[in-house]
Amino acid sequence: MPTKTKKAKAAGRFGARYGKTVRAKLSKVETKQRVKQRCPFCKKLGVKRVSKGIWNCKKCGKKFASNTYHLDE
């Protein structure tokens, strides 16, 4: 079974399906959503995405709703 390439990143799991543009957009969104974000309440880096639009700060313990994939500053 072929391995994922550096260029495809996480979208390499789809192989040759769905087209290059769609896989590139998906890869961009997934890498952005998995990065720790800055908390709007305590201003510290430690907010992670729990599920669609639900975010949790590890530092202050707040759980809040915001944008689906990435917090806007």
GROMACS elastic network, one bead per residue, 0.5 to 0.9 nm:
[ bonds ]
;  ai    aj funct       b0    kb
    2     5     6  0.89598   500
    2    15     6  0.88702   500
    3    12     6  0.80160   500
    3    13     6  0.87205   500
    4     7     6  0.84448   500
    4     8     6  0.67496   500
    4     9     6  0.66140   500
    4    10     6  0.76983   500
    4    11     6  0.83224   500
    4    12     6  0.50180   500
    4    13     6  0.69129   500
    4    15     6  0.84067   500
    5     8     6  0.54065   500
    5     9     6  0.61857   500
    5    10     6  0.89240   500
    5    12     6  0.66296   500
    6     9     6  0.52509   500
    6    10     6  0.88860   500
    6    12     6  0.86535   500
    7    12     6  0.83525   500
    7    24     6  0.88037   500
    8    11     6  0.54450   500
    8    13     6  0.85305   500
    8    15     6  0.88725   500
    8    20     6  0.87567   500
    8    23     6  0.74299   500
    8    24     6  0.71350   500
    8    27     6  0.73971   500
    9    12     6  0.56730   500
    9    13     6  0.85073   500
    9    24     6  0.87867   500
    9    27     6  0.65629   500
   10    13     6  0.64668   500
   10    14     6  0.87947   500
   10    23     6  0.88145   500
   10    26     6  0.83969   500
   10    27     6  0.58894   500
   10    30     6  0.77232   500
   10    31     6  0.82206   500
   11    14     6  0.58861   500
   11    15     6  0.77771   500
   11    23     6  0.54901   500
   11    24     6  0.72849   500
   11    26     6  0.67206   500
   11    27     6  0.55286   500
   11    30     6  0.89032   500
   12    15     6  0.54627   500
   12    16     6  0.83177   500
   12    23     6  0.79763   500
   12    27     6  0.88668   500
   14    17     6  0.57408   500
   14    18     6  0.76360   500
   14    23     6  0.79635   500
   15    18     6  0.86094   500
   16    19     6  0.68454   500
   16    20     6  0.80650   500
   17    20     6  0.83738   500
   17    23     6  0.86196   500
   18    21     6  0.83121   500
   18    22     6  0.63902   500
   18    23     6  0.69271   500
   19    22     6  0.57217   500
   19    23     6  0.64087   500
   19    24     6  0.87431   500
   20    23     6  0.52681   500
   20    24     6  0.60623   500
   20    25     6  0.86884   500
   21    24     6  0.50924   500
   21    25     6  0.62279   500
   21    26     6  0.86185   500
   22    25     6  0.52096   500
   22    26     6  0.61835   500
   22    27     6  0.86030   500
   23    26     6  0.50637   500
   23    27     6  0.60818   500
   23    28     6  0.86220   500
   24    27     6  0.51150   500
   24    28     6  0.62416   500
   24    29     6  0.87796   500
   25    28     6  0.51429   500
   25    29     6  0.63217   500
   25    30     6  0.86703   500
   26    29     6  0.52326   500
   26    30     6  0.61070   500
   26    31     6  0.86276   500
   27    30     6  0.51982   500
   27    31     6  0.61663   500
   27    32     6  0.85603   500
   28    31     6  0.54646   500
   28    32     6  0.62679   500
   28    33     6  0.87889   500
   29    32     6  0.51629   500
   29    33     6  0.61838   500
   29    34     6  0.87816   500
   29    69     6  0.70063   500
   29    70     6  0.84482   500
   30    33     6  0.52531   500
   30    34     6  0.63275   500
   30    69     6  0.79414   500
   31    34     6  0.54746   500
   31    35     6  0.67779   500
   32    35     6  0.57657   500
   32    36     6  0.89950   500
   32    69     6  0.73487   500
   32    70     6  0.66508   500
   33    36     6  0.80583   500
   33    37     6  0.86804   500
   33    48     6  0.82584   500
   33    49     6  0.69842   500
   33    68     6  0.85373   500
   33    69     6  0.50322   500
   33    70     6  0.54115   500
   33    71     6  0.85949   500
   34    37     6  0.87981   500
   34    48     6  0.72086   500
   34    49     6  0.71093   500
   34    69     6  0.86001   500
   34    70     6  0.87271   500
   35    47     6  0.87088   500
   35    48     6  0.73204   500
   35    49     6  0.87177   500
   35    70     6  0.87691   500
   36    45     6  0.63917   500
   36    46     6  0.55067   500
   36    47     6  0.54501   500
   36    48     6  0.53990   500
   36    49     6  0.82020   500
   37    44     6  0.83476   500
   37    45     6  0.56407   500
   37    46     6  0.59939   500
   37    48     6  0.64760   500
   37    49     6  0.86900   500
   37    57     6  0.88064   500
   37    70     6  0.78785   500
   37    71     6  0.68079   500
   38    41     6  0.88648   500
   38    42     6  0.83832   500
   38    43     6  0.57321   500
   38    44     6  0.54074   500
   38    46     6  0.62386   500
   38    47     6  0.60137   500
   38    57     6  0.86035   500
   38    71     6  0.79605   500
   38    73     6  0.80099   500
   39    42     6  0.57119   500
   39    44     6  0.55091   500
   39    45     6  0.62653   500
   39    46     6  0.67283   500
   39    47     6  0.56877   500
   39    56     6  0.86648   500
   39    57     6  0.63917   500
   39    59     6  0.86791   500
   39    60     6  0.86659   500
   39    62     6  0.88487   500
   39    71     6  0.87700   500
   40    43     6  0.54512   500
   40    44     6  0.81583   500
   40    71     6  0.89549   500
   40    73     6  0.79463   500
   41    44     6  0.82968   500
   41    60     6  0.81168   500
   41    62     6  0.81375   500
   42    45     6  0.88338   500
   42    57     6  0.88217   500
   42    59     6  0.79193   500
   42    60     6  0.66977   500
   43    46     6  0.89959   500
   44    47     6  0.81301   500
   44    57     6  0.86409   500
   44    59     6  0.72861   500
   44    60     6  0.87768   500
   45    57     6  0.83611   500
   45    58     6  0.87654   500
   45    59     6  0.81700   500
   46    56     6  0.82381   500
   46    57     6  0.55587   500
   46    58     6  0.54475   500
   46    59     6  0.62747   500
   46    60     6  0.89951   500
   47    55     6  0.64287   500
   47    56     6  0.53879   500
   47    58     6  0.61990   500
   47    59     6  0.80444   500
   48    54     6  0.88052   500
   48    55     6  0.57464   500
   48    56     6  0.55790   500
   48    57     6  0.65209   500
   48    58     6  0.77684   500
   49    52     6  0.75787   500
   49    53     6  0.74612   500
   49    54     6  0.61232   500
   49    56     6  0.64741   500
   49    57     6  0.89946   500
   49    68     6  0.85808   500
   49    69     6  0.77812   500
   49    70     6  0.83293   500
   50    53     6  0.78951   500
   50    54     6  0.54501   500
   50    55     6  0.53871   500
   50    56     6  0.64807   500
   51    54     6  0.52109   500
   51    55     6  0.72452   500
   51    68     6  0.81430   500
   52    55     6  0.84288   500
   52    65     6  0.88169   500
   52    66     6  0.89894   500
   52    67     6  0.81391   500
   52    68     6  0.51489   500
   52    69     6  0.72290   500
   53    64     6  0.83174   500
   53    65     6  0.53997   500
   53    66     6  0.52190   500
   53    67     6  0.51893   500
   53    69     6  0.69117   500
   53    70     6  0.86130   500
   54    63     6  0.71161   500
   54    64     6  0.58788   500
   54    66     6  0.65218   500
   54    67     6  0.81126   500
   54    68     6  0.74809   500
   55    62     6  0.82960   500
   55    63     6  0.56667   500
   55    64     6  0.54144   500
   55    65     6  0.60732   500
   55    66     6  0.71433   500
   55    67     6  0.89871   500
   55    71     6  0.88475   500
   56    60     6  0.89616   500
   56    61     6  0.67684   500
   56    62     6  0.58625   500
   56    64     6  0.64971   500
   56    65     6  0.88479   500
   57    60     6  0.58932   500
   57    61     6  0.51741   500
   57    62     6  0.53825   500
   57    63     6  0.64147   500
   57    64     6  0.85648   500
   58    61     6  0.54142   500
   58    62     6  0.77762   500
   59    62     6  0.82291   500
   65    68     6  0.85466   500
   66    69     6  0.88148   500
   66    70     6  0.83166   500
   66    71     6  0.67284   500
   66    72     6  0.86417   500
   67    70     6  0.59840   500
   67    71     6  0.58871   500
   67    72     6  0.75793   500
   68    71     6  0.79873   500
